[in-house]
């Protein structure tokens, strides 16, 4: 059996690194083509078409994104170039060679005005520039390539890169108290678990194209997330719950963005771990590499 050639954009980020960890365990099954901004600027249409024509991967996995939620409010052009035009370029170039694209999106395409876990066809109404750019990116992928898997995820973290887990852990070792919002509800997602789900999609060879939701199981506030990760690590820091209005940010956040994962679980036979169990696994991994 020949190996599958997998092109990964944003390969140095949280999910890109996790995909390398998961897929890299099977060098006879997957040939990974890792690209960052220097290797492949996805906003350069001609370069993208040239690169995909040259490498001809079996799958294009787009992990590249502008993710600075607050900065996006003042950097609309940059967020749009990466999250919309970059996605359009990748989807179009892949389509020229009849290649499927797996594109990673976000729970921020929703406005947070519900209290029922969101399904794939729930009404999208982003309330910040980042969410709007990601939603337009989804639409671009759908318009340019019928062979699309769009995976919306939430609150992504891993043992590498910049994320809530790393930031809170660092701050908690430096301060005696931390104030964390408790009125934004969602679910943390361990990048390794999402990478395993992507592997399932690749291995399935199902042409079940469309939009899917993936996060870990369970529900949490950012306060719950912070409290759990501090408790697991035994750090002596008090986590104080506050409401969002007490913590001003340039970008609004959805108050509720819990994702319903029934579709991806049923289609690809995926078992999803509970968020607290995955958090423990991530902290173990993080401590083992330090």
C-alpha positions in Angstrom: 0.0 0.0 0.0 1.5 3.4 -1.0 1.7 6.2 1.5 -0.7 9.2 1.4 0.9 12.5 0.7 -0.4 15.1 3.2 0.2 18.8 2.7 -0.1 20.7 6.0 -0.2 24.5 6.1 0.5 26.2 9.4 2.5 23.1 10.3 4.3 24.9 13.2 1.1 25.8 15.0 -0.8 23.9 17.6 -2.8 21.6 15.3 0.0 21.4 12.7 2.4 20.2 15.4 -0.2 17.7 16.7 -0.8 16.3 13.2 3.0 15.8 12.9 3.0 14.0 16.3 0.0 11.7 15.4 0.6 11.1 11.7 4.4 11.1 12.1 4.1 7.8 14.0 3.2 6.1 10.7 5.9 7.0 8.2 5.0 4.2 5.9 1.4 5.4 5.7 1.8 9.2 5.4 4.3 11.4 3.7 4.0 14.8 5.4 4.7 18.0 3.5 5.0 20.7 6.2 4.7 24.3 5.3 4.8 27.5 7.3 4.5 31.1 6.0 8.1 31.0 4.7 7.6 27.8 2.6 4.1 28.7 1.4 2.4 32.1 1.7 -1.2 31.0 1.2 -2.2 34.6 0.4 -0.1 34.3 -2.8 -2.5 32.7 -5.3 0.1 31.9 -8.0 2.5 30.4 -5.5 -0.2 28.3 -4.0 -1.2 26.9 -7.4 2.4 26.3 -8.3 3.1 24.5 -5.0 0.1 22.2 -5.1 0.7 21.4 -8.8 4.3 20.5 -7.9 3.6 18.4 -4.8 0.2 16.9 -5.7 -0.8 15.8 -2.2 -3.6 13.4 -1.6 -5.0 15.8 1.0 -4.6 19.5 1.7 -5.0 20.3 5.4 -5.3 24.0 6.1 -4.2 24.8 9.7 -2.9 28.2 8.7 -4.9 31.1 10.2 -4.9 34.5 11.6 -6.0 33.8 15.2 -5.3 37.0 17.1 -8.9 37.7 18.0 -8.5 41.1 19.5 -5.9 42.4 17.1 -8.2 41.4 14.2 -10.5 44.2 15.1 -7.8 46.7 13.9 -6.1 44.4 11.4 -9.1 43.5 9.2 -7.1 43.4 6.0 -4.6 41.0 7.3 -7.2 38.7 8.9 -9.2 38.7 5.6 -6.1 38.0 3.5 -5.2 34.9 5.5 -8.6 33.6 6.7 -10.6 34.3 3.5 -8.3 34.8 0.5 -5.7 32.3 1.7 -8.4 29.6 2.1 -9.9 30.5 -1.3 -6.5 30.0 -2.9 -5.9 26.6 -1.3 -9.4 25.3 -2.1 -9.2 26.5 -5.7 -5.7 25.1 -6.3 -6.7 21.8 -4.7 -9.9 21.7 -6.9 -7.8 22.1 -10.1 -6.3 18.7 -9.3 -9.5 17.2 -7.8 -7.9 17.0 -4.4 -9.9 17.3 -1.1 -9.2 20.0 1.4 -9.6 19.8 5.2 -10.1 23.3 6.6 -10.1 24.1 10.3 -12.7 26.7 11.4 -14.0 28.0 14.7 -17.0 28.2 17.1 -16.6 32.0 16.7 -18.8 31.8 13.6 -21.7 31.8 16.0 -23.1 34.7 18.1 -23.5 32.8 21.3 -27.1 33.7 21.8 -28.4 30.1 22.3 -28.1 27.7 25.2 -28.4 24.5 23.1 -25.3 22.8 21.7 -24.8 24.0 18.2 -25.2 21.7 15.2 -23.5 22.3 11.8 -26.5 24.0 10.2 -27.1 26.3 13.2 -27.4 30.0 12.2 -24.0 31.6 11.7 -23.8 35.2 12.9 -20.2 36.1 13.9 -19.9 39.0 16.4 -16.2 39.9 15.8 -13.8 40.4 12.9 -12.0 37.1 13.5 -15.2 35.1 13.5 -16.5 36.9 10.4 -13.2 36.2 8.5 -13.4 32.6 9.4 -17.0 32.2 8.3 -16.2 33.9 5.0 -13.3 31.4 4.7 -15.7 28.5 5.1 -17.8 30.0 2.4 -14.8 30.4 0.1 -13.8 26.8 0.6 -17.3 25.5 -0.1 -17.6 27.7 -3.2 -14.2 26.7 -4.7 -14.0 23.0 -3.9 -16.8 20.5 -3.5 -14.4 18.1 -1.9 -14.2 20.0 1.4 -14.2 18.9 5.0 -14.7 22.0 7.2 -14.1 21.3 10.9 -15.2 23.8 13.4 -13.5 23.5 16.7 -13.3 25.5 20.0 -10.9 26.7 22.6 -7.9 24.8 21.1 -4.9 24.2 23.3 -1.8 22.0 23.2 1.6 21.5 24.9 3.2 23.8 22.3 2.7 27.3 21.1 0.8 30.2 22.7 -2.6 29.3 24.2 -4.8 29.7 27.3 -3.2 26.7 29.1 0.3 28.0 28.7 -0.6 31.6 29.6 -2.6 30.7 32.7 0.0 28.3 33.9 2.7 30.9 33.6 0.6 33.7 35.2 -0.5 31.4 38.1 3.1 30.7 39.0 3.7 34.5 39.2 0.6 35.7 41.0 -1.4 34.7 44.0 -4.8 35.4 42.3 -6.1 35.4 38.8 -9.5 36.7 37.6 -11.1 34.6 34.9 -14.5 35.1 33.2 -17.2 32.5 34.1 -20.0 33.6 31.7 -18.4 32.4 28.5 -19.4 28.8 28.0 -17.9 26.3 25.6 -15.5 23.3 25.5 -11.7 23.2 25.5 -10.2 21.0 22.8 -6.9 19.2 23.0 -5.1 19.6 19.6 -4.0 15.9 19.7 -7.6 14.8 19.9 -8.5 16.9 16.9 -5.5 15.6 15.0 -6.7 12.0 15.7 -10.1 13.0 14.3 -8.4 14.4 11.1 -6.6 11.1 10.8 -9.9 9.2 11.0 -11.3 11.3 8.1 -8.2 10.7 6.0 -8.2 7.0 6.8 -11.9 6.5 6.1 -11.7 7.5 2.5 -15.3 8.5 2.7 -16.5 11.2 0.4 -18.7 12.5 3.2 -17.8 16.1 2.4 -19.3 19.0 4.4 -19.1 20.9 7.7 -18.4 19.1 11.0 -18.0 20.1 14.6 -15.3 18.8 16.9 -14.3 19.6 20.4 -13.8 17.5 23.5 -16.8 16.3 25.4 -18.4 18.2 28.2 -19.1 21.9 29.0 -16.9 24.5 30.8 -16.5 28.2 31.3 -13.0 29.7 31.0 -13.1 29.9 34.8 -13.7 26.1 35.0 -10.9 25.5 32.5 -8.4 27.7 34.5 -9.4 26.2 37.8 -9.0 22.6 36.6 -5.6 23.2 35.0 -4.3 24.9 38.1 -5.6 22.1 40.4 -4.1 19.4 38.2 -0.7 21.0 38.4 -1.0 21.8 42.1 -0.2 25.5 41.6 -1.0 27.7 44.6 -3.1 30.4 43.0 -6.7 31.5 43.7 -8.9 31.6 40.5 -11.5 34.3 40.9 -14.7 34.2 38.7 -15.6 37.5 37.0 -18.2 38.4 34.4 -17.1 39.4 30.8 -18.1 43.1 31.4 -15.3 43.3 34.0 -12.7 42.1 31.5 -12.7 44.5 28.6 -11.4 43.3 25.2 -11.5 44.9 21.8 -13.4 41.9 20.4 -16.7 40.5 21.7 -16.8 36.8 22.4 -19.8 34.4 22.1 -21.4 33.8 25.5 -22.3 30.2 24.6 -20.5 28.1 21.9 -20.8 24.5 22.9 -20.6 22.3 19.8 -22.8 19.3 19.1 -20.4 16.5 17.8 -23.0 13.9 16.8 -22.4 14.2 13.1 -18.6 13.7 13.1 -18.9 10.8 15.7 -21.5 9.0 13.6 -19.9 9.5 10.2 -16.4 8.6 11.1 -16.9 6.4 14.1 -15.0 8.7 16.4 -14.9 8.4 20.2 -14.2 11.8 21.8 -12.6 12.1 25.3 -13.9 14.2 28.1 -12.2 17.6 28.3 -10.8 17.1 31.8 -9.2 13.8 30.8 -7.6 15.4 27.8 -6.4 18.3 29.8 -4.6 15.9 32.1 -3.0 14.1 29.1 -1.8 17.5 27.7 -0.3 18.5 31.0 1.5 15.2 31.2 2.8 15.7 27.7 3.9 19.3 28.4 5.8 18.2 31.6 7.5 15.4 29.8 9.1 17.7 27.1 10.2 20.4 29.5 
